[in-house]
Amino acid sequence: MTQCQTNCIEKQLSRAFRKLGRFVGKHAWFFFTIPLILSAGLGSGFYFLPANEANDIEEQFTPINGPAKSAREFIKKHFPTTGSEFSAQRLYTEGTFASFIAVSKDDNILTNVAFEEIISLDEKIKQISTADPYNVPDSYSSLCVKTEDSCFSNEILTFINQSLVTKTKISYPVMNRTFIGLAVGGVKLEQKHVTKAKAIRLDYYLQDNDEIKKRSLLWLKKFLQVFPNELKNLKNITVSYFTSLSRQEEFEGNAKKIIPLFSITYFLSIFFSITSCTRFDCVRNKVWVAALGVISAGLAVLSGFGLLLFCGMKFAINTANAPFLILGIGVDDMFIMLASWQQTKVKDKVEDRLAVTYAEAAVSITITTLTDVLAFYIGILTPFRSVQSFCVYTGTTVLFCFVYNITFFGAVLALNGRREASNRHWLTFRKVKEDQKEDESKCYAMCCIGGAYDQESGAESEHPVYFFFKKYYGPFLTNQWTKAIVVLLYAGYLAGGIYGCLNIKEGIDLRNLAFDDSYIIKFYDDQSDFFSTYGPRVMVSVTKPVEYWNSTVQKDVEICLDRLEKNSYVDRNLSESWLQTYNSIFQQIGIKEKKTFLGNLSKLFHFFPLFKQDIEFSKDNQRITASRFFIQTINVNNSIAEKNMLIELRKLAQECKIPLLVYHAAFIYFDQYLVIVSNTIQNVVVAAVVMLIIALLLIPSPICSLWVTFGTASVLVGVAGFMTFWDVNLDSISMINLVICIGFSVDFSAHVSYAFVSSEKECANERSIDAVYNLGYPIIQGALSTILGVVVLAAAASYIFRTFFKIMFLVITFGAVHGLIFLPVFLTFCATCRKSNSVKSNMATKSPGKQNNVNGAFNRNDTSCPDVIGGILYQNDPDCPSFVFSTYGKPYPFAMESSHEIARDVAPSVLPPLPSQLNAPNMPSR
């Protein structure tokens, strides 16, 4: 592939950034001040944060257009809960309620002492009262749902009392035509009668119509204040409690607990940055540069979030993760800019140094920013509003981070460069001496003498860590035995990742939306331990008018119900059907006429009043427009069972001749299982394709782009697989991070493979050593900066934030391991990575100043660079690549300082010896 096909875009970008760098260097104070003013203005958008917070769990963490939501609308329309007889199973929502689970401290709760404590709690709950806005007291009896003009009661208390007083046996799971499978838990049976039970659950439902709902919610809040105090003196039972408000309130409390961690993160990032940039030379010290680099990331958060809040963009709670991530990205970009700056010649003009810095580093930052931003914006395609919110806020803020790095931080480098050019102390800003006298101590020299640099290269002195990678780590890594071990390690890594991918759990557990010490965790635990045998009681609704009096239609309905009841997740003995009951009562008559059939329904409602809520008549009462039945699910005790049950029941409903839908309020949350995997794959594939296109366009080597793709895919498999071993489910939260994984893994693999193919070394091992020499320390810096940006989240008492840390830790760790270990070794196995002369000529070192270069083999017809005279190139444009004089079939890279040296050195007889390898630009990678 020719040069113009691989680096034409990169070359133009480099030229544009060179000009920008020079302009920023000349107007440093302007570019330093404007971002501060802009951030202050946009940051005022945080005033609108309370109005834009969107923390509704259902809205944020369930699919936007999930099938269960449309089914709920159908049930709400055709079976409104307006009847005088309350039935929990007939609610189209969870309802408005308070609950508690009493668990015996010994092996049986069906004892007098335990029952007395339960009855005491029941009475105290019913005594709770609140005052409405007019100071009229609202007691439980005035707010409770009604059954025959009295509060809906927990029948299980009556059954237990009868059992204790009269020694009546409690049948299970149905007692006196009342289903008690969800009221008694941990049972031991003897011929379907309960001999012992470990737990009892009591529910207290309140009215939730528009007139009373606010008063009911006030009662629930009072319950949460009062009820915990009643649990302190219990001797025979332990109690966990829950309300319909609890999940949402505990979820919203996460944000308040995470805010203090952000200040810790900033302190860690500033400390790490300063430590990494500290030098013992009092002039070359970069303390202020490091601190302001972190502040630059903070300004990006202010601007990006503030702008979107001004625009009214909803802010989901998981978006609070974004500032931690942005901080890591910003600090990483700072290291890229700083590393390139330190390679420039210290005696050049500041604007020239910044021009060279931008030409090298800004292109690298542009590539990584594009990959990250596009990865986030691709996440907007997901059907979860929480993911969309996170991706919009984070993607926009990453853009601001990029803009501030090439403006604000560039100005910081320029201002610091002016200080260094005048040889001023980093702290006092007073001029200091450059040379140390013999009688001056080392301590005095560290404090009062500075400005040293590498006299040979003209740049700042190299960090000692680079020496370690070149002399020790690189040779060790390219040893044959080490390579064999690395291959085995990679095989184990890949096998573990694939195994984990095949066993990953799906969906977010609602208990994980609360923080760890929340009272609802114990309730969920008790619910799982003692009440997992029976699952949701599912509605089966006929959605269109059918002739129920027609025997053929009745048979079709019975066939449909029979198929549903035969499902492994359904107990056929616990189904409830008004049509079956009707036929059992009137079977001797054999009614086949419409008028008679409809007329007898009133008799059915007399004996079974709740059935009236299961049938919707037309306005003229001449036909049944919709009806419903109920089936009882069993053994739905984990996410896999929830997913399979939902899929199987819906499939059976679709296959039925009668138009059916199945619904339960919990299906709203179960719907995530149907889209989470497909959407994750879709987003990852789209992101990967976009990343590959960017790599092909902006990285001037197609082979390098293929290695970038390999590295990205390998990191993704590892992260997705090892999530399983770290108890992280594939849900809307981890989906975000897998998309992020694409962007970050590109960063690691791109720079390493690019450094390898651009190396001037002939031997593959030497090129690998050269790559880790140039990029080893920057990779470590970038990885540590990003991990420090999220490490405090490991201490968060919330699954949402811990999950974010876990996956980001896996992404950065595996990315760094690929960049420092796997890729440098694998690249040595690929003979095609050897560069052609055309590639070498393009990758020779760019000098920061204007200079003259030679290429005896230069094409006279090539007009991409000026001044070709007699096969000798006088290159006075620093934007053009350096060239190589080629003789005896070997390239000899060199750069001449004057036309006299060119004339002298063109003759092959006086060619200089083969120089040491020219280093590819050090480009840190995150």
LOGUDREN-606985 format. One record per residue (C-alpha): x negated, y negated, z negated. Coordinates in steps of 0.02 Angstrom, whole numbers, plus 32768, in hexadecimal, padded with zeros to 4 digits. Example, Ala and Ser with C-alpha at 12.3 -4.5 7.8 and 13.67 -1.06 7.14 Angstrom:
2
7D9980E17E7A/7D5480357E9B/
END
This chain:
926
800080008000/7FB97F578031/7F977ECB7FBA/80287E5C7FF0/809F7EEB7FCD/80677F027F1A/802C7E5E7ED3/807D7DD47F39/80FA7DAA7EAF/807B7DBE7E23/80027D4D7E81/80817CC37E96/80B47CD07DE0/80007CC37DAA/7FE87C277E14/80867BD77DCF/80577BFC7D1B/7FA87BBA7D38/7FF37B137D6A/806B7B177CD7/7FDD7B3D7C5F/7F797AA97C9E/80117A387C8F/80377A727BDC/7F807A597BAE/7F8679A57BEA/802A797E7B91/801879E97AF5/807079757A7B/810979697AEC/811A7A277AF7/80FA7A357A3D/818179B87A0D/820F79DD7A87/822B7A937A4F/82347A57799A/82B979D779C5/83187A517A34/83167AD779AC/83567A5D792A/83E57A2C799D/84167ADC79D1/83FA7B1E7922/848C7AB578E7/84F77B377940/84E67BA278A4/856D7B32785C/85E77B9778C6/85A77C407887/86377C5F780C/86B67C3B7895/86607CB07910/863F7D43789D/86937DE078E1/86887E6A7860/87277ECB787F/86ED7F80787E/876C7FBF78FB/874D7F2F7974/86907F3A796D/866B7FF4795D/86F0804A79C6/86FE804E7A84/87537FB27AC8/87D080117B34/87D480B67AD6/8865812C7AFF/889B812F7A49/88BA80737A4C/893380827ADD/898581187A87/899880AF79E9/89F080277A4C/8A6A80A97A8E/8A8E80EC79DF/8A9F803C799A/8B1B800E7A21/8B8780AA7A1C/8B7780E07965/8B68804278FA/8B5B805F783E/8BF980027810/8C5E808F77C4/8C968090770F/8C44813A76F4/8B86813176E8/8B1981B87734/8A5C81A67736/8A46821E77C7/8AB681B17833/8A4C81137822/89F580D978C1/896C80897856/891780C177B7/899180567757/89777FE276C3/894A804B762C/88DF806F7595/88A2811E756C/883D817874EA/87F7822874DD/87EB82767432/876B83027423/87658373738C/86C483787329/86DE84337312/871F84B17390/87DA84897386/883A83E5738B/88E2843A736D/88D4842A72B0/893583C27234/88A383547200/8872832C72B3/8928831072E4/894182967255/88B0822B7292/88F382307344/89A181FB7309/8953816F72A3/88FA812D733D/8998813C73A3/89F980D37324/8972804E731A/8970803D73D7/8A2B802373DA/8A187F9B7355/89A27F3373BF/89F27E9273F7/89C07DF37451/8A0C7D48746A/8A447D0A7513/8A217C55754D/8ABB7C1D74EB/8A7D7C75744B/8B047CF8745A/8ABB7D9C7418/8AAB7E2A7494/8AA97ED37441/8A887F787494/8B417FA17491/8B6A7F0574F7/8AE67F28757B/8AE77FE5758C/8B3380407620/8BDE808775FC/8C3081307605/8CE8812E75D7/8CD580827588/8C4780B97515/8B8B80B37527/8B3D813D758D/8AF981B7750C/8A6C82347508/8ACD82D77504/8A33833674CD/8A4482E9741E/8AF383327410/8AB683DD7449/8A2583DE73CE/8A9483A7733F/8B1084327366/8A8284AE736F/8A3B847B72C7/8AE38473726F/8B41850472BD/8AAC856972FB/8AF1855B73AC/8A72858F742E/8A3F850D74AF/8A4685527560/89C4851375DB/89BE84BA7652/8A7C849F764E/8AE1848A75B0/8B9E846F75B8/8B90843F7671/8B0B83BD7645/8A5E83CC7690/89DE83BC7603/894183F17661/88FF833D765B/8930832375A4/88DE83B9754F/882A83E67576/87A984687548/883284E9752D/882385A07502/88B88606753F/890C86A67510/899286DA758B/89A6862775CA/89BA85E57519/893E857174C6/88E385BB7432/886285317421/8840848A7474/87AC84167468/87F4837174A3/8895830E74B6/88B2827B752D/893881F8750D/896E8173758B/89CA80D0756C/8A138087760C/8A4A7FD27618/8ABB7F797692/8A5D7F277722/8AE17ECB7783/8ABC7E1677B0/8B197DCD771C/8AC97E357693/8A1F7E6776D9/89BD7DD5768E/8A077DFA75E3/89DC7EB275F6/89287E857622/891D7E197585/895B7EAD751F/88D37F1C756A/884D7E9C753D/888F7E99748C/888A7F56748B/87D17F5274BB/87AF7EDA742C/88127F3473A5/88097FED73CD/874C800873B7/875B7FCE7302/87D9805772DE/875C80DF730C/86DD80C17283/872A812B71F9/875E81C4725B/872682667209/876A82F27276/876882AC7326/86FE82417397/875781CA740E/872E817D74B6/879E80FC7507/87C080AA75AE/8838802E75FF/8864800076B0/87FC7F627693/87637FBA7650/870C7FEF76EF/87187F42773D/86E47EE3769F/864F7F54767E/861A7F477733/861E7E89772F/85B57E8C7691/85227ED476F4/84F47E2C773F/84E27DD87697/84687E5D765D/83FC7E5576F8/83DF7D997701/835B7D957675/82F37E1576D5/82DA7D9C7764/826F7D2876FB/82037DBC76C9/81EE7DE97780/81B37D3B77AB/81357D3F771F/80F17DE87759/80E77DB0780D/808D7D0E77E2/80167D6C776E/7FF07DEF77F3/7FDA7D6E787C/7F667D047813/7F027D9C77DE/7EF07DD67893/7EBB7D2A78CD/7E497CFD783D/7D917CE4786A/7D007CBC77F8/7CD47C2C786C/7D267B917823/7D427B4878D0/7D7B7BE37930/7DF47C1578A5/7EA57C2378E8/7F0B7C157848/7F797B877888/7F8F7BDB7930/7FCB7C7B78DC/80437C227866/808E7BB778F0/809D7C51795F/81127C9E78DF/81707BFB78CF/81877BFC798C/81E87C9F797C/82517C5178F2/82797BBD7962/82B37C3879E8/832D7C87796C/83707BDC793C/83867BA979F1/83CA7C4B7A38/84447C6F79AC/84767BB8799B/849B7BA67A54/850A7C417A58/85647C0D79BA/85857B647A0B/85CF7BC47A9E/86417C297A2B/85EC7CD17A46/86277D4D79C2/85A37D827944/85AC7E38790C/85557E6B786C/84D97EDE78C4/849A7E457921/84477E15787D/83C17E9378B1/838E7E267943/83237DA378E7/82B47E2D78A3/82997E6F7953/82807DC3799F/81FB7D9E791F/81997E387953/81AA7E0D7A0C/81757D5979F0/80DC7D86798B/80AC7E077A0C/80B47D877A98/804C7D137A2C/7FC27D967A25/7FC87DA77AE2/7FB27CED7AFC/7F2E7CDF7A76/7EC87D717AB9/7EC37D237B66/7E967C797B1E/7E027CC37AC0/7DBB7D087B63/7DB07C5C7BB4/7D107BF57BAE/7D0F7B867B15/7CB07AFA7B6D/7D337AE77BF6/7DB87A627BEB/7E4D7A907B7E/7EC77A827C0F/7E577AF47C78/7E4D7B737BED/7F097B717BD9/7F207B817C96/7EB87C207C97/7F147C607BFC/7FBC7C467C4E/7F827C937CF3/7F547D347C97/7FC47D417BFF/80637CEC7C39/807A7D6B7CC5/806A7DF77C46/80E77DA27BD3/815C7D887C65/815C7E417C8E/817F7E757BDB/82027DED7BC4/825D7E207C62/82607ED67C2D/829E7EAB7B7E/83217E2C7BB5/83677E9A7C40/836D7F2D7BC8/83D67EC67B51/84487E7D7BD5/84657F2B7C1E/84A57F597B71/85377EE27B8E/85807F6A7BFE/85A97FD57B66/865F7FDE7B2A/862F7FB07A77/863F7EF97A45/85BA7F0B79BE/853D7F437A42/85717EB67AB7/855B7E347A2E/84AF7E7579FF/84747E7D7AB2/84B17DCF7AE2/84647D7D7A48/83C17DDD7A53/83AA7DCC7B0F/83CA7D117B0A/83567CF97A76/82CB7D5C7ACB/82D97CE17B5B/82C47C507AE2/82327CAC7A94/81DF7CB47B3F/82027BFD7B65/81BC7BC57ABD/81227C317AD4/80F47BDC7B78/81217B2F7B38/81167B1B7A7B/80927B9F7A5A/80307B6C7AF5/802D7ABC7AAE/7FF07B037A08/7F607B5A7A63/7F367AB87ABE/7F377A4F7A1E/7ED07AD179C4/7E5A7AD67A5B/7E407A1B7A4C/7E147A317995/7D987AB879C1/7D507A527A50/7D2779C779D6/7CE27A4A795C/7D567A1F78CD/7D797A897833/7E1A7AEF783B/7E567AAF7792/7E0B7A027776/7E0479D2782E/7D5C7980780E/7CCD799A7887/7C4E7A1D7853/7BA07A4D788D/7B897AD27912/7ADE7B1578E0/7AA87B5F783A/7A027B2E77EE/79917BAE779F/79A67B6B76EF/7A667B6C76F6/7AC27BFF76A6/7B3E7C6F76FE/7BC87C30768C/7BA17B7D76BE/7B9D7BB17775/7C4A7C027769/7C947B637720/7C367AD87776/7BE97B1B7817/7C4C7B5C78AC/7C6F7B5D7964/7C097BF67993/7C307C557A32/7BE77CD97AA4/7B5C7C807B04/7B597D037B8E/7C137D017BBA/7C3B7C537B7E/7CD67C957B24/7CFA7CAE7A6C/7CA37D3F7A15/7CF87DE87A2A/7D527E387998/7CF17ECB794B/7D867F407965/7D687F3B7A21/7CBB7F837A01/7D08801479A0/7D7B80427A31/7CEE80397AB0/7C6580947A52/7CC3811179E8/7D7C81277A0B/7D7481267ACA/7CE981AA7ADA/7D3D82157A55/7DE4820F7AB0/7D9882417B57/7D3C82D67B0F/7D77837A7B5F/7DA883C87AB8/7E05832B7A85/7E64832D7B29/7E9983E07B0C/7ED983B37A5E/7F35831C7AA4/7F8B83887B27/7FC384027AA0/800083737A33/8062832C7AC3/80B083D57AE9/80E883DF7A33/8128832C7A39/818A834C7AD8/81D183F07A98/8209839D79F7/8257830D7A57/82B8837E7ACD/82F483EC7A3C/832E835279DF/8389830E7A78/83EA83B17A87/841E83AC79D1/844182F479B6/84DF82C77958/855A824C79A2/85C381C27959/85BA814D78C6/85F7818C781E/8668810877D2/861781207728/857580E07774/85C28035778F/85B9801476D3/851B7FF77670/84D08087760F/850C805B7560/85BE80347598/864B80837535/869880C675D5/8605813C75F2/863A81A5755D/86EC81A8759F/86B081E57648/8646826975F3/86D882A9758C/874782A77625/86C7830E7685/86A6838775F5/875883AE75C3/87D0837A764D/877B83AF76EF/87E5844A7710/887483E7775B/8856835D77D8/88C482D97828/897D82FD783E/898D82DB78F8/8A2482927952/8A5782E879F4/8AC6826F7A52/8B30828C7AED/8B1381EA7B4C/8BA181ED7BCB/8C5A82127BC5/8C8082CC7BDD/8D2083347BCF/8D0583827B24/8DAD83DD7B30/8D6F84397BCB/8D3284E57B9B/8CA784DD7C1D/8C67843A7BD4/8C7284817B25/8C0D85167B5D/8B8984A67BAA/8B7D84437B09/8B6B84E17AA3/8AE385217B18/8A83847F7B05/8A9084827A48/8A6185397A44/89C285177AA7/8994848A7A32/89B784F8799A/8947858279DE/88B3850D79E0/882B853C7964/883884917910/88F484A078EF/895584FE7869/89F3853878C3/8A4E8557781F/8A4C849F77F1/8A968452788E/8B3283E67883/8BAE83DB7912/8C5A838C790E/8C8883F079AA/8C5C8497795A/8CBE846778BF/8D528430792A/8D5284D67988/8D44853A78E8/8DDF84E178A1/8E4984E4793E/8E0485807994/8EA685E07983/8F04855979E3/8E8885587A72/8EA284A27AA1/8E7884787B55/8EE083DC7B6C/8E95832F7B5C/8F2482DF7AFC/8F33836A7A7D/8E7683747A67/8E6782BA7A45/8EFF82BB79D4/8EB983447965/8E1982E17946/8E73827978C3/8E9583197863/8DDB8345786E/8DAC82997829/8E2282B47796/8DBF834C775C/8D15830C7796/8D18824E7793/8C60823D77C1/8C83828A786C/8CDF81EB7899/8C34819778A3/8BF982197922/8C7B81F679A9/8C9481577A0C/8D3A813D7A63/8D6080CB7AF4/8DC4802D7ACE/8E6680827AFB/8E38811E7A95/8E58818B7B2D/8DAB81D27B41/8D0A81F37AE0/8C7F81847B24/8BF481CD7AB7/8BDC82477A2A/8B4F829079C4/8B19832B7965/8A8B834C78EB/89FF83CC78E3/898483E47853/88CA83EE787C/885084557814/8794846277FD/877283B77849/86E2839777D2/8656834E783E/863C82E478D9/862B837A794D/86D283C07912/872383147923/86E5830379D5/871683B37A0A/87C183A879B8/87E783047A0F/87AE83427ABA/880B83E77AAD/88B0839E7A71/88B083187AF8/888883997B7C/891784097B44/898C83737B44/895A83447BF6/897483F67C34/8A2683FB7BF2/8AB983EB7C6A/8B0B83737BF0/8AB482C87BE7/8A5D82CA7B3E/89DF82657ADC/898B82917A38/8963820B79B8/892481EA790A/88DE814978C3/8834819D78AE/882C81BC796A/88038103797E/8758812B7933/874981D87980/8750818A7A2E/869B81547A1C/8667820B7A34/86AF820B7AE3/864881787B22/85AC816C7AB8/854281EB7B17/857C81BB7BC6/856581017BA3/84BA811C7B54/848181807BEC/84CB80FE7C61/8474806D7C0A/83CE80C77BFC/83CF80FC7CB3/83FE804E7CF0/837C7FFF7C7F/82F6807A7CB9/831A80577D71/83137F9C7D53/82707FB07CF3/822480157D82/82567F8F7E00/82087F087D94/816A7F6F7D83/815F7F897E3F/81797ECF7E60/81097E847DDB/80817F067DBD/800B7F097E54/7FF87FC77E58/808080447E89/802480D27E32/8022806A7D94/80DE80557DA4/80F581127DAA/809081277D0C/80F9809F7CBB/819481057CE7/814781A37C9E/8114814C7BFD/81BF80FD7BE9/821C81A17C03/81A881FC7B8C/81BE817D7B00/827B817F7B19/8284823C7B09/821C82367A6B/828381AC7A1A/832B81FC7A45/82EE82A77A0B/829C82747968/833782117937/838182BB790F/82F782E67894/830C823E783D/83C982527826/83F781CC78A4/849481E9790B/84AF81B179BD/852B812479A0/8548807179D5/84BA80387964/843680B3799F/8471809A7A53/84307FE77A48/838680237A14/837780A47A9E/839380197B1D/830F7FB27AC1/829D80497ACD/829680347B8A/82577F827B7E/81D67FA27AF8/819180447B40/81757FEC7BE6/81047F707B8D/80917FF67B48/808480627BE3/80787FD37C61/7FDB7F827C1B/7F7D80257BF9/7F9B80727CA4/7F797FCB7CF9/7ED57FB77C9D/7EA380677CD1/7EC680547D8C/7E777FA77D90/7DD57FDC7D3B/7D347FCF7DA3/7CEE806F7D57/7CD581027DCC/7CEE818D7D4C/7D9E81B07D0F/7D6281C47C5B/7D08811E7C63/7DA380C97CA7/7E0881127C17/7D8780D37B9A/7D8E802A7BEE/7E4C80257BDE/7E4E804C7B23/7DBC7FD67B08/7E1C7F457B52/7EC77F717B0E/7EAD7FD97A70/7EAA7F4979F5/7F337EE37A4B/7FA47F7D7A4A/7F887F91798F/7FA87ED87973/80487EDB79D9/80887F7B7988/80657F3F78D7/80B27E9578F8/81547EE47936/815B7F6578AA/813C7EDD7828/81CD7E807876/82457F0C7847/81EE7F6A77BA/824E7F117730/82ED7F5D7778/82AE80057738/82DA7FC5768A/83887F8D76BE/84167FE37661/84767FF77703/8479807C7788/848B7FFB7813/83E97FA277EA/8387803D77B8/83B7808D785D/83767FF678B9/82D08005785E/82C380C1787A/82DC80B97935/826F801F794B/81E8807678E7/81F5810F7959/81F380A279F5/8159804079C2/80FC80D47979/811A81467A0D/80F680B77A85/805080927A2F/8023814B7A2B/804381577AE5/7FDB80BC7B06/7F4A80EE7A97/7F4781AC7AA9/7FB682007B2A/7FAA818E7BC1/7EED81707BB9/7ED3822D7BBA/7F5782587C3D/7F1881D27CB2/7E6E82297CB9/7EC382C47D00/7F0C82657D93/7E8F82537E21/7F0581DE7E7E/7EE8815A7DFA/7E3D81367E49/7E4180887E92/7E22805D7F47/7DAD7FCF7F72/7E417F617F9E/7E857F727EF0/7DDB7F567EA3/7DC07EB87F05/7E637E747EC5/7E3F7EA07E10/7D927E567DFD/7D827DDB7D6E/7DCD7D2F7D85/7D5E7CA27D4B/7DB47C157CF0/7D577B8D7D50/7D407B687E08/7CB87BD27E55/7C757C1D7EF5/7C837CD77F18/7C417D497FA0/7C887DD88003/7C217E138094/7CAD7E8880CA/7D337E0280C5/7DB07E018154/7D967D6381BB/7E4C7D6581EF/7E8C7D64813C/7ECB7CB58118/7F077CD88066/7E6A7C838022/7E0A7BF1806E/7D597BCE80A8/7D227C698104/7C807C41815E/7C1B7CC881B3/7C607D518144/7C3A7CED80A6/7CC97CAF803C/7CB97C0B7FE0/7D487C207F65/7D757B7A7F17/7E297BA77EED/7E317BFB7E42/7ED97C477E70/7E8B7CB87EF3/7E447D5E7EBB/7D897D7B7EAC/7D377DE57F33/7CAC7E637F3F/7C147E697FAE/7C0E7F197FF4/7B727F6E8034/7B3980228041/7BF08052802A/7BF280157F74/7C427F797F2D/7BD77F037EC7/7C417E817E6E/7BEE7DDD7E44/7C147D247E41/7B957CA17E78/7B847BF77E27/7B477B957EBD/7B387B987F78/7A7B7BAD7F67/7A937C4D7F06/7B107C8A7F89/7A947C6E8017/7A0B7CC37FB3/7A727D577F7A/7ACC7D83801C/7A317DDF805A/7A3F7E988029/79867E9E7FFE/79A07E2B7F6B/7A467E6E7F2E/7A527E767E72/7A617F1F7E1A/7B0E7F687DFC/7B567F017D6D/7BB47F457CD9/7C6C7F647CF1/7CD87ECA7CFA/7D5D7ED27C73/7E127EC87CA3/7E6C7E3E7C48/7E957E687B94/7F517E6A7B90/7F997E9C7AE9/80317F0B7AF1/80C07F1A7A7C/
END
